[in-house]
């Protein structure tokens, strides 16, 4: 009888472990969904004397892509972002996260620049306010400045077609 309690606890732990192993960390919902994008004002990567803040994009639907030159997954998504930027469907703003500006500039000049502009978050404080788990992360922001979607991990052709583009069309009032 005294062996049943430890056995029961063991079985419960195995069940919880099994459930936990099936969860996708990219599907962790952001507490920012439906809330204003956190406020920041950061220097632009290619023009540090100029700054950018999310309120500069009010009235537009836009993407905020958190990236870094040291990020392997960012490299994987970069070709997709370059191609998507050429479509002109939406402006993409880059938030260069915990990176050296010279490395970031070199990276964009070598791989192409899909961004309307990129800002430098050298200390990572804006990323912290955005709840960034790791790079890359992409936020869809509506005309009122509300976060409508967060993609953790690289943008790829599948999530672009299935999640991002339909949401952009809806937010811009286009027929789906």
FITIVO-98568 format. One record per residue: residue in one letter; y, x, z of N, C-alpha, C in turn. Coordinates in pm, whole numbers, plus 50000, padded with zeros to 5 digits. Layout:
BEGIN
aYXZYXZYXZ/...
END
This chain:
BEGIN
x498815008250000500005000050000501265008750000/x501245019750077502445028050085502695035749956/x501715036149865501885042649736502555033449633/x502575020449660503135010849565504665012049555/x505335014749665506795015849663507225027849577/x506695039849600507075050949511506685048449365/x505535042249344505115039249207506085029349143/x506505019349216507475009549165508815016149131/x509275025049218510535032249192510385040949068/x509245047649056508985056148939509015047848810/x508385036248811508345027648692509755023048655/x510555019048752511935014948726512735026548665/x512555038548719513285050148666512865053048522/x511575052048491511085054248355511685043948259/x511775031448301512365020848217513825024048189/x514595027548292516005030848272516175043248184/x515335053148202515385065048118515095061447973/x514085053147951513745048747816514885041247750/x515535032547824516695025247771517815034947739/x518085044147829519165053847809518955062647688/x517705066447662517415074947546517625067847413/x517585054647415517775046947291519245043947263/x520135046547357521555043747338522175054347248/x523115050047165523835059047075525185062147137/x525475074847172526745077947237527935074947147/x527735073947015528845070646925529235056046935/x528405047947000528685033747012529315030247146/x529775040147219530455037547345531785030847313/x531995018647360533235011747326534445018447390/x535535018947316536755024947368537525014647448/x538025018347565538865009047640540215006647572/x540505014447466541785012847397541775001547294/x540594996447257540524986147154541374974147196/x542284970247107543174959047134544414962847215/x544534975547249545684980147328546534989547243/x547804991447282548655000647205548105014847208/x548235021747094547855035747089548705043047194/x548115051947273548905058947375550115066047314/x551165066447391552405072647346552305087847354/x552745094247249552895108747249553955112147146/x554545123547158555455128947056555115143847049/x554575147646933554075161346917554695167846794/x554755181146794555275188346677554295187546561/x554865186846441554045186446321553505200346290/x552285200846241551615213446213552355221746109/x552785215546001553425222945892554955223645905/x555495216446003556935216646028557165214746177/x556915225046259556955223646405558315219046460/x559365220846381560675216146427560785200846418/x559865194646346559825180046335558685174646421/x558895162846476557885156946562557385143846502/x556305139146558555725126346518555305119046645/x555505105846643555025097046749554395084846683/x553405078646745552775066846685553765055846646/x554845054546721555825044046687556465046346550/x556375058746498556905061546365556125054046257/x554945049146289554095042146192554095027046212/x554935021846303554985007346327555235000146195/x554544989246176554654981546053553664985845946/x552864996245975551855001145881550485001245948/x549464998745868548095001145913547815015745879/x547235023145974547005037445951545805042446029/x545335054145991544255060746061544785072846136/x544285074846256544555087046332543225094346343/x543155105946281541925113846280542115126246367/x541285127246471541345138546563540375149146508/x540905161346483540125171846417540505185446470/x539695195446436539985209346472539295218546372/x539895230046350539315239646255537995245546307/x537785245546436536565251046496535425240946500/x535675228846453534725217746465533835216846341/x532535218746360531585218346249531505204246189/x531495194046272531425180246222532685176346146/x533825182246184535075179546111534975184645968/x534335196045953534125201645819533255192145737/x532245186445801531335177145733532065164745684/x533025159545762533725147345722534925150045630/x535335162545621536605165645554536615161845405/x535515164145336535445160345193535575145245177/x534985137745269535085123045265536535118745286/x537205124945382538615121545408539505125245290/x539255136945229540035140945112539895130745000/x538675126544973538425116844867539065103444901/x538905099045026539465086245067540995086445060/x541605097445100543075098545096543595096744953/x542845101544855543265100244714543315085744670/x542565076944735542555062844698543875055944732/x544635061744826545915056044865545805043144945/x544625039944995544445027445070545145027345204/x545305039245263545895040045397546425054145418/x547435055245502547925068445540547085073445657/x546725086245649545935092545754546815102945823/x546895101845954547625111646034546565119846109/x546695132846104545775141546176546325145546311/x545455145846410545815151246541544945163546559/x545545175146539544825187846549544655191046697/x543405191046742543055190946884542615204746933/x543325209847033542985222347101542645233547002/x543555235846911543345245246802544515254746792/x544305265746726545385275146697546075270346569/x547385268346570548075263246451547795271346324/x547755284446333547495292646214546085289946159/x545105288246248543745285046204543705271446136/x544415261846194544445248246138545105248146000/x546215255145987546905255745858546025262445752/x545375273245789544505280345696543335271245653/x542775264145747541655255045721542065244345620/x543235238245641543705227845548544025233545411/x544575245645406544895251445275543615254945199/x542555258345269541275261645204540475249345165/x540475239045250539605227445229540315215145175/x541645215645164542405204045120542985196845239/x544045189245212544765182545320544835167545293/x544005159645361544025145145341545115137945420/x545865145445502546765139145597548175137545542/x548785126245579550225124645554550935135745629/x550465138345750550935149345834549915151245944/x549945162946004549125165746123550055170246234/x549695166446355550445170846472549565180246552/x550205188746631549505198746711549365193946856/x548135192246899547825188947038547115200947099/x547855211847111547275224647151546645223747291/x547295216947382546775215847519545745204547534/x545675195547437544705184647442545135172647524/x546405171847560546865160947646546875147447573/x547295147247446547275134647370545825130247350/x544945139847322543525136747308542955130747436/x543375136247548542935130847677543395116347693/x544655113647658545185100047668544445090447574/x543965095647461543225087447365541765085547407/x541345092747509539955091747553538995098847461/x539455109647399538625117147305537465123547380/x536255120747333535045126747389534785140147325/x535125141347200534895153347121535355150546980/x535565160846906536045159046769534865159146673/x534965152146563536065143546522535955129446581/x537085123046591537175108946625538275103046539/x538085090646497539045084046410539375070346466/x540665067346470541165054646520541815046946406/x541515033946396542215025146303543285018146386/x544535019046340545665013546415546375003346326/x546654991746383547254980946304548774981846299/x549384972246231550834972446208551654971346336/x551044965846441551744964546570551534976846658/x550744986446611550484998446689549314996846785/x548454986946760547284984746845546074991646786/x545264997646872544025003846830543034992646800/x542534992346678541614981646638540164986446625/x539984999646611538625005046596538655019846630/x537555024546690537405038846717536045043046665/x536055053346583534805059146534534635072746599/x533595074246677533275087046739532285094046648/x532625106146608531795113546514532435113446377/x531795119846281532405121346149532455108546067/x533545107145992533625096645890532665100845779/x531805091645739530905094445627530995082845529/x530415084145411530535073145313530025059745366/x528995059945450528425047445500529375040445597/x529875047545699530745040645795532115037745734/x532505045445635533755042645564533645029145492/x532555027245418532355014845342532025002945431/x531245005145534530764994045617531744989945727/x532504999445782533344996445896534844997745866/x535235009245816536665012345807537365004745696/x536865005445574537544998845461537644983745481/x536554976745521536704962245543537744958845650/x537794966945756538784964445860540204966845807/x540394977445729541704980145671542144968545582/x541214963345501541544952145414541934939845495/x541214937145602541534925845688542914927645751/x543174939545803544454942145870545634941645774/x545374944945648546434944445547546504930745478/x545664921445520545694907845465545134906945324/x544274916345289543674916345155542384908345159/x542034902045047540744895045044539604905145051/x538564901845127537434910745145536514909845034/
END
